[in-house]
């Protein structure tokens, strides 16, 4: 298990394209810890957190991160590494780090991603609330 750095960012789009967990941009790493697994010199699995690093939201503005919670997201395992425990190892390691900070882990998963929901269930999480997110762009 490694913490991918800036030099690893070029490999992430390939892993993301093979697994389709959601977007990952070069600065996504700044949102919190990102862990990966390498096999044969290739990045085969990753998971990340959104710990609210950086400046707090301005007065009067909300945050997508509830206080005392850290989102576990973008768990992805390439087809060549599936069935080897990567998808449990990475979130498990992130959860341990979150708990060490005396925060609560908050998995982020799309409702249609039944595989991820089952994984989080095996890790001890239960679904408590469905949330609808909307994205808007300023013209």
VENMO-V971911 format. One record per pair of residues at least 12 apart in sequence whose ideal C-beta (glycine too) atoms are under 10 Angstrom apart, sorted by the first residue. I is the first residue (numbers start at 0). GAP is how many residues later the second one is. If there is no record, write none. Layout:
I&GAP, I&GAP
This chain:
0&34, 0&35, 0&36, 0&37, 0&44, 0&46, 0&85, 0&88, 0&89, 0&92, 1&32, 1&33, 1&34, 1&35, 1&36, 1&41, 1&44, 2&26, 2&30, 2&31, 2&32, 2&33, 3&25, 3&30, 3&31, 3&32, 3&33, 3&34, 3&39, 3&42, 3&44, 4&24, 4&29, 4&31, 5&20, 5&23, 7&21, 7&26, 7&28, 7&30, 7&35, 7&38, 8&15, 8&16, 8&17, 8&18, 8&19, 8&20, 8&25, 9&16, 9&33, 10&25, 10&27, 10&31, 10&32, 10&33, 10&35, 11&12, 11&13, 11&14, 11&16, 11&17, 11&22, 11&24, 11&31, 11&34, 11&62, 11&64, 12&12, 12&13, 13&28, 13&29, 13&64, 14&21, 14&27, 14&28, 14&29, 14&30, 14&31, 14&61, 14&62, 14&63, 14&66, 15&30, 15&58, 15&60, 15&62, 17&26, 17&58, 17&59, 17&60, 17&61, 17&62, 18&25, 18&26, 18&27, 18&55, 18&56, 18&57, 18&58, 18&59, 18&60, 18&62, 18&63, 19&56, 19&93, 20&25, 20&26, 20&27, 20&52, 20&53, 20&54, 20&55, 20&56, 20&87, 20&88, 20&89, 20&92, 20&95, 21&51, 21&52, 21&53, 21&54, 21&86, 21&87, 21&88, 21&91, 22&51, 23&22, 23&24, 23&49, 23&50, 23&52, 27&20, 27&22, 27&45, 27&46, 28&19, 28&24, 29&23, 29&24, 30&17, 30&18, 30&19, 30&20, 30&21, 30&22, 30&23, 30&34, 30&40, 30&42, 30&43, 31&16, 31&17, 31&18, 31&19, 31&20, 31&21, 31&22, 31&33, 31&38, 31&39, 31&40, 31&41, 31&62, 31&65, 31&66, 32&14, 32&15, 32&16, 32&17, 32&18, 32&20, 32&37, 32&60, 32&61, 32&64, 32&65, 33&12, 33&13, 33&14, 33&15, 33&40, 33&56, 33&60, 34&12, 34&13, 34&14, 34&40, 34&54, 34&55, 34&56, 34&57, 34&58, 34&59, 34&62, 35&12, 35&40, 35&50, 35&54, 36&40, 36&41, 36&44, 36&47, 36&48, 36&49, 36&50, 36&52, 36&53, 37&43, 38&39, 38&41, 38&42, 38&45, 38&47, 39&40, 39&41, 41&36, 41&38, 41&39, 42&33, 42&35, 42&38, 43&32, 43&33, 43&34, 43&35, 43&36, 43&37, 43&38, 43&40, 43&42, 44&30, 44&31, 44&32, 44&33, 44&35, 44&36, 44&37, 44&39, 44&40, 44&41, 44&42, 44&44, 44&45, 45&28, 45&29, 45&30, 45&31, 45&32, 45&40, 45&44, 46&25, 46&26, 46&27, 46&28, 46&29, 46&30, 46&39, 46&40, 46&42, 46&43, 46&44, 46&45, 46&46, 46&47, 46&48, 47&23, 47&24, 47&25, 47&26, 47&27, 47&28, 47&42, 47&43, 47&46, 47&60, 48&21, 48&22, 48&23, 48&24, 48&25, 48&42, 48&45, 48&46, 48&48, 48&49, 48&54, 48&56, 48&57, 48&59, 49&14, 49&15, 49&19, 49&20, 49&21, 49&22, 49&23, 49&24, 49&56, 49&58, 50&14, 50&18, 50&19, 50&20, 50&43, 50&46, 50&47, 50&50, 50&52, 51&12, 51&13, 51&14, 51&15, 51&16, 51&17, 51&18, 51&19, 51&51, 52&12, 52&17, 63&44, 63&67, 63&69, 64&41, 65&38, 65&40, 66&36, 66&37, 67&33, 67&34, 67&35, 67&36, 67&38, 68&29, 68&34, 68&35, 68&36, 68&37, 69&24, 69&25, 69&27, 69&28, 69&29, 69&31, 69&33, 69&34, 69&35, 69&36, 70&23, 70&27, 70&34, 70&35, 70&36, 70&37, 71&18, 71&19, 71&20, 71&22, 71&23, 71&26, 71&33, 71&34, 71&35, 71&36, 71&37, 71&48, 71&51, 71&53, 72&18, 72&21, 72&33, 72&34, 72&35, 72&36, 72&43, 73&16, 73&34, 74&12, 74&13, 74&15, 74&16, 74&19, 74&32, 74&33, 74&34, 74&38, 74&40, 74&41, 74&44, 74&45, 75&14, 75&40, 76&12, 76&13, 76&38, 76&42, 81&33, 86&28, 86&29, 86&32, 86&33, 86&35, 86&36, 87&31, 87&32, 87&34, 87&35, 90&14, 90&16, 90&25, 90&28, 90&29, 90&32, 90&34, 91&13, 91&31, 91&32, 93&13, 94&12, 94&28, 94&29, 94&30, 104&15, 104&18, 104&19, 104&20, 105&19, 105&22, 106&12, 106&13, 106&14, 106&16, 106&18, 106&20, 107&12, 107&23, 107&25, 108&16, 108&18, 109&23, 110&16, 110&19, 110&20, 110&21
